């Protein structure tokens, strides 16, 4: 009597690639993003389950594809355009631009900031609506009063402008200095808050 034996499975690269593609399509996204229209231009908002990770000026960062490529590299390539997932972000931004919101209640994912950058951004987030501070004061609140230049670099790399209000930080003499989306946007945001600098 002969035994029927099963042939060992063969590896087919095409089948493996198709299976990987099916898995990727069905796996949940790590990052949801949406385009948000605003008075200061189109914003690319992206969030993870931990909170809002970026709010980028689309035209300043090389376009939507460049913003998404950066997120894919630094956060996860599993991204999905999902405007409904960012409804709270859109609503709070609309309220801010309409003058009906002074503080944001959004959860923040600080993953795109370094440890020092995170301390600077958290100190900046504490600057009240309608007030300004200096780079030196923000650096001091972050634990290093001598790091005003490093604070400026951290704010220049702020991944969540407007919500983390780096527009409220000015030079020592009250002069306007660089802003991640251009000085014209910094001026516009300060004017929304009733601040006019000479």
PyMOL commands that set and color helices and strands:
alter all, ss='L'
color gray80, all
select helices_A, chain A and resi 13-26+64-74+83-97+115-125+135-141+148-156+166-168+183-192
alter helices_A, ss='H'
color red, helices_A
select strands_A, chain A and resi 31-36+43-48+51-57+79-81+133-134+169-170
alter strands_A, ss='S'
color yellow, strands_A
deselect
rebuild
show_as cartoon
